[in-house]
């Protein structure tokens, strides 16, 4: 499982011209599900996402998590994040989970996230989404579990 975490001052996802998820300060997280992923990986990733210290404390150091600041989390499934890009000039997608497996695991991640944190929003699985964000910093990390 891969998650591209971006610290944002705001982010939103639109599908067919309608906003389906939106946050103010917090994290935009693009999630790539791989075939070997399980509930165990979901729990590890969620723990990392909610507790990863990327927000500034009073001294300006990255010592606070999204939970500490009570920020929003916008989870967006993105199968291209799991692509194999090691060779050639075209990505391969055999390293991404099949849509049925990915949707089931992504939905489980969202359910777990909503149980653990008050401010969770999502995109729409499998939809053509337009994602807008204001990256704060910019601060971006690729997390893998």
Secondary structure by P-SEA (a helix, b strand, c coil): cccccccccccccccccccccccccccbbbbbbcccccaaaaaaaaaaaacccccccccccccccccccbbbbbbbbbccccccccccccccccccccaaaaaaaaaaaaaaaaacccbbbbcccccbbbbbbbccccbbbbbcc
